[in-house]
Amino acid sequence: MTAGAVFGDLTGQDIVVDQLKRAVASADAGSGAMHAWLFTGPPGSGRSVAARAFAAALLCQFQGCGTCLSCHQVAAGTHADVLLVRPDGLSYGVKQTRDLVLKAATAPVLGRWRIVLFEDADRATEQAANALLKAIEEPAPRTIWLLCAPYADDLPTTIRSRCRLVTLRTPRTAAVAAMLEREGVTPEMALAAARTAQGHIGRARRLATDPAAAGRRADVLRVPTQAGSMGQAFRAAAALVRAAESEATAVTEELDAPEREALRRAFGEGSSGKGVASAIRGGAGAMSDLEARQKSRATRVKRDSLDRALLDLAGYYRDVLTLQFGAEVELANANRADELRKIAAASDPGQTVRRIEAIMKCRERLELSVAPLLAVEELTLALVGQLDG
């Protein structure tokens, strides 16, 4: 058994892996572990992967071998001493947080630690953050909090000042491509997906293995060449929103179906025998609760998918700007080099910057809950110069 094997899925994060391994060794040596950690890093860098690997290593008698029952349970999300929190909606409320704090204070069942792994902790409301702060300030003696957020500033100063910071970086293209090749992706496809994803590991994997996802991204990147007039701008806006909605639907269905099936099995659907009928009736309420959570998550996924589409579009114009300045940097859309050169030649850097700014403005408007189609229509009009971007 190899100590630290659970960290093998952290691509391009050697400094972080070393930091976490030393913390595990220190805890196992009896010097204790700091009771609150904050994992930060850009989307797709592996924040939750790092936190889960750390949890596995802390609970494993071999410091994270990756093969024992404890490591498998942490990886599957079924370990009795790990409370995994994944906010389904756009926010995480104070009542949920108070319930979580109570559960976190209980003694560990199997191992030395009770670990709370809180993904997307930045979604906690202000009241929820205050409740969380009290738990972190005075933690139960065997409880460790692992919080994940894109940036340290996404959490209140009072919380982050009480956490040990773990900062992940955007993995290099070569590291992501090598990971995909190990998973069976051809070298050419792996490199193209890694460049396109700009360090987002999950997205690189999806683009390399799911032709439909790659096709939806291609639909988004048709906007710069399709939006040549006002009428075309409106049609391009509608196409961009449809592509994002299709991506969100695909992601949501992948998540929803296994959850529904697992709940049906838990309440005996498909079984027979005494008490099964009443158990199934009792599961109706649980299924209703699950559907409500899934609906909330679908709203979040839809927003995130549209934001991802806008970032793809910004990356496209970043490539245009790169060519206009003759910078010797890697193009995210190298497979569209000829198209990018045409747009670069037909415009100037000032126009390109204004287009990127219009995309960023659209993202801000979506954060303020402006209707997606209206926000994107304003964007595409700005891209063709019909509005002051």
N, C-alpha and C positions, 0 to 999 in steps of 0.2 A: 504494500500500500504506500502511495506517495503522498507525503504531507503537502498540502496546498494545491492538490490537483483540481479542486473546485474552482480555482481561479483561472483555469485554462481557457474559459470562454471570454475572458476580458482581452479584447483585441487592441493592441497598441497602447496598453496602460501599464507598462513595466514599473513605473514609479509608484503608482497606486498599489499594485500587487505587492511590492516590497513593503510599503507602509502597512498594509493590512496583515501581511504575514508576520511582521514584527510585533504588531499589536496582539495577534493570537498567541504567539510564543510568550509574550509578556504575561498575558492572562493565565496561560497554562502554567507558568512558572510561579504563580501565586501572588504576583504583584497587582492583580486586579485589572479591570478594564474601565475606561471612562464610560459613563453610563448614557451618553448621548453623542451621536455621530450625525453629521450632515454630509450627504453625498451630492455633489453638484457636478454639472457638466452639460454641454449642449445636447439637444434632442438626439437620441440614437447613439450616444457615446457609451452607454452601458451603466447608467447610474444604478438602476434596480438590479441589474445582473451582479454588479460589484457588491451591493448591499446583501443580496441573497447568498452570494459566495462567502461573504464575511460571516453571516449568520451560521451557515453550514460549518465553517471552520471552527467557530467558537463552540459549537455543540458537539463536534466530532472528537472522539478520543484520540484520533490520529491527526488532528489539526487540519481537517478538510481533505480526506483521502478521495472523496468522490465516489466510493464504491460501497461503503457500509450502509446499513439501514437508515441511520440518522441522516446521512448526506442525501440519500434518495428521497427521504421524506421531506426534507427542506426544499429540494429541487421541485418536488411535486406539489408543494404547498400544503402538506398534510401533517407536518410535524406538530406534536401537541404543545411544544414550547415556543412556537413561532406564531405570532398574530400578524397575519398579512393584511394590510389595509390598502385597497385600491379604490379611490373615490370614483363612483360611477358617473356622477354628474359634473356640472361645472363648479360645484363648491362642496365643501365638507362641513357640516353644521356642528354647533356646539353640543347638541344632545348626543350625536354620534360620538363626538370626542369624549364626552364625560363617560359614556358607556365603555369606550375603549380604555380610558384611564383606569376604571375599576377592574377591568379584565387584566390589564397590564400589571396591576399590583399583586396579583395572586402568585403564589410560589410556583416555580417550575415543576413539571410533572416527571420528566425523564432525565434532564441534564442539569447543568450548573446554572443555566441562565434562562430567564424568560425574555424573549426578544420580540420587540415590536418593529416590524418593517413597514414603514408608512411611505408608500409611493405617492408621488405628486402631492407632497405635504404643503406645497404652495397654494393648493386649492382650499385650505382651511380658512374659514371666515375669521374675522377679527375676534369674535367671541370664542370661537373654537381654538384659535391660537393662544388666547389667554388661558383657557383650560389646559391646553397642552403645556404651556410654560410652567404651570404649577407642578405638573407631573415630572417635568424635566428638572426643575429646581430641587425637588425633594423626591427622587426616585425610590422605588422599593429597592432593597439591598441587592436583589438578584435580577433586576430588570435592566435591559439595555434597549435604548431607543435608537433606531436607524431611520433617519428622515432623508427623503430624496426630493430634490428640487432642481430646476435648471440652473439657477444662480443663487448664491448666498443671500443676495439682496431681496430675493422673493419672499423671505421669511423675516419677521420682526427682529430687530437688533437684539432684543432681550432673549430670544430663542437661539439665534445663531451664535451669540457670545458664550453660550453654555454648551456648545457642541464642538467636538473635534471635527475639523473640516477635511473632507476627502474630495479633491478636485480632479475630475476626469477631463481629459482633453479630447478634441476631435481626432479620431484615428487617421493616420495617413492612408492615402489611397492604396499604396502597396500592401499595407497590413490588412485592409479590408478585402482586397482582391485575393490575397493568400488564404484568408479564412474561407472565402467562398470556394476556392479551388479545393481546399481540404474537404469541403462538403459535396464535392463532385461536379461543380460548375466548371465549364470549359474556361481556359485562361482568357480567351478573348471576351467572352460574356462577363466573366468575373471582373476584368479590368473596366469594361464599359459601365457595368452597374456600380462599381465602387466610385468611379469618377462622377457619375450622375448623382449618386446619393450624397456626395459631399460629406462623407464621414458618418452618415446615419446608417448604422449597421443593419437594423431591422429593415429599413427601406431598401438598402442594397440587396439584401437577401430576397426581398419580395420582387424587386425588379428583375433579378436574375432568374427567378424560378417561376414567376407568374406572368405569362405573356399578356394576360388581360390587364394587369396593373401597368405593364410597360406601355400598352396601347392607350390607356387612359392618360398617362403622362404625355404621350405624343400628342393627344388631342389638346392638352393644355398649351403645349409649345407651338401649336399652329396659330395661336392668337396673334403673334407679331406679324405674320405674313398674311393673315386673313383680314385684319382690321385696317383696311385702307381707306374707308369712307365711313360716314356716319352710320349708314345702314349696315355695313359690314361690321362696324364696331358693336352694334346691338346684337347681331347674330353671334359674334365671337364671344360676347359676354354670356349669352345663354348657353353656348357650347361649353364654356369654361365651368360654369356652375353645374351643368349636367355631368361633366366629367368628374368633378369633385363629389357630387352626390352618388355617382356610381361607385366610386372608390369607397366612400363611407358605407354604402350598402354592403359591399363585398366584405369589408372588415367587420362590420357589425354581425353579419350572418355567420361568419367564422366563429365569433365569440358566443353568439346567442344559442345556436343549436346544441352544442355540447352541454351548456348550462341547463337548458330545458330537459334534455335527455337524462342528465344526472339527477335532477330533481324528481323526475317521473320514476326513475329506478328506486330512489330513496323512499318514495311513498308506495312502492309495491306495484306500480302499473305494469301490466303484462304478467303478473304473478296470479296465483290462485290460492285459495285456502281461507281458513277462518280469520276474520278480522281485516282481510285485504280491502274489501269494499269500503269499510269505514275509514281505513287509512288513506285511501285514495280521496275520499271526500274531505278528510282533514288536510290533504295537501293542496286543496283548491286555493286556500288563502295564501299559502306559501308561493304557489305559482303566480297568483295575482301580484304579490310583492315583487317577485322576480321580474315579471313583465314591466312593472313600474320602474324598477332599477334599470332594466335594459332600455326602456324608452328614454330615460334620462341620459344614459350612456350614449345612445344613438345621437342625441342632440349634440353632445360633446364631440363625438367622432366626426359628425358632419362638419362642425366648425373647424376642427383640427385638419380635416381633409382639404377643406377650402383654403385654409392657411398654408398648408403644404403646397397646394397648387400655385398659390401666389409666390411662395418662396422659390418654386421651380422657375416661375416666370422672371423673378428678380435675378436668379442665377443665369438665365438666358441673356438678359441685358448686361449683367456683369461680364459675361464672355464678350459681348459686343464692345463694351468699354475697354476690356483688356486688349482687344485687337486694335481699337482706335488709338490707344497709347503705345502699342507695340511692346507691351509688357511680356516678359518671358516667364509666364506662369501657366499652370495647367488649366485647360478649358474643361469645365464641367460637361459641356455638350460638344466634345471633340468630334463626334459622329455627324455633327451639323456644321462643320467648319465652313463649307462653301456658302451655306445660307447665312451664317453669321458674318462672313466677310462682305456679302452683298449689303446687308443692313448697316454694317459699320461704314461702308463706303458711301451709303446713301444718306447718312446723318452725321452729326458732329457730336463730340463728347458732351456738350451742354445738353443737347436733346436727350441723350441716353441717361444722363444723371436725372433729368426731370422725369423721365419715364420710371426710373427706379424709385424716385421719391413718390410718384403717384401710386406705385404698388404698395409702398410702406404706408401711405395715407389710407389706402383701401383696407389694409390689415387693421389699422387703428379704428376705422369706422365699424368694421365687423366686431371688434372687441366691445364697441358701444351698442351692439345689437341692432345696427342698421340692417334692413332687409338685404340678404346676400345679393340678389339680382340687381337691386338699385345701386349698391356699392360697387359691384363689378362693372355695371354699365357706365358709371362715372369714370371708373378706371380706364376702360377701353376707349372711351371718348377722349380721355386725356392722352392716351397712347397715340391717337391719330391726330392730336393737335386741335381737337374741337373744344377742349376745355383747357384752362390754365392749370397744368398738373402741379 
